[in-house]
Amino acid sequence: MTQVDRYLETVGMFLPERQKNDILSELSDNIRSRIEDREAELGRQLTDTELQDILKDYGHPMSVAGRYQPETGGLMFGKQLIGPALFSIYVRVLGISLLVALAVQVVLTIALELPIDGVFARLMVHVFLQSAAVTLVFVLIQRMAQEHPDQWGWLTGHADVVTRTASLPKISRLESGLQIVLLAIFIAITYQFLSVPDAGIGPFKLAPIWYALYVPFILSMVAGIMLSAINLARPNWVRFHAAAQVGFELFSLTMIGILLAAGLWVTLAVPAEATVAAEQKLVEIVAYMNQYFFYGLLISVVISLVQLVQNVRRYRRLSR
């Protein structure tokens, strides 16, 4: 499959099914006609770089698709934040995300016998956080498409579709921006849970070890935001970024080790009106929850070790 074929395939991802074939046929004729004219002018076939330049002139596939569907909606706040080509996908993802939030609240309310009067408030918090996160991700994708019209290969899984000229490594500003937002959300969630004594859901409470690590958790996330802000301002500081990531992974392993040593992550506050049978059921649930925490922490150790090795290798490679 040629660069042009993959480009057209990517444009088609953002087109409505009813018009896709007609639009792609028209676009294909235009692109190939331009290529033929350029080849006739040069007297030879175009190189990959010259093909790339032609496709870059047309724009990012998402932007091209948007020009063929100007009335399908979008998100604007002074200027266009999410274009029409991406908007339909954004609406579907947001809808699925909100349905998942609703399902989780219903399941938790039934399984843990939570008070009904608090369901709406908890649901609204989840709706706000998930809507903000999903919207931000799509806004950043739209912005990346506008600022980098040649970076579209990842959409079809062909990272090497567009041949790039050799350049110094840089840290993705998109990734740095996402990290800042996600860490800010995690700080808010951590503060909401750990700033209140006996935090938890129903009779299930967080163990004391979480409160003991509250300040280190917050400080590490603040440091992560600061690092991402530096990456935004200085994306070429890749060696500094690699060294900082090694430090973060060592810190993460230390925190995970402390949590594993605690051996207890969820405790039980038995309601006064609970029967013996109900209390026994709650004890069994807490045991399962702690077991899942244990396995989750072990998996986190493996992930952190792999990332630590990768970052150490990256730092050594950049130091040569």
Secondary structure, DSSP 8 states (H G I E B T S, - for coil): --HHHHHHHHHHTTS-HHHHHHHHHHHHHHHHHHHHHHHHHHTS---HHHHHHHHHHH--HHHHHHHT-TTS--EESSSEEE-HHHHHHHHHHHHHHHHHHHHHHHHHHHHTT--GGGHHHHHHHHHHHHHHHHHHHHHHHHHHHHH-TT--GGGTT-TTSS----------HHHHHHHHHHHHHHHHHHHHHHTSTT-EETTEEE-HHHHHTHHHHHHHHHHHHHHHHHHHH-TT-HHHHHHHHHHHHHHHHHHHHHHHHH---EEE---TT--HHHHHHHHHHHHHHHHHHHHHHHHHHHHHHHHHHHHHHHHHHHH-
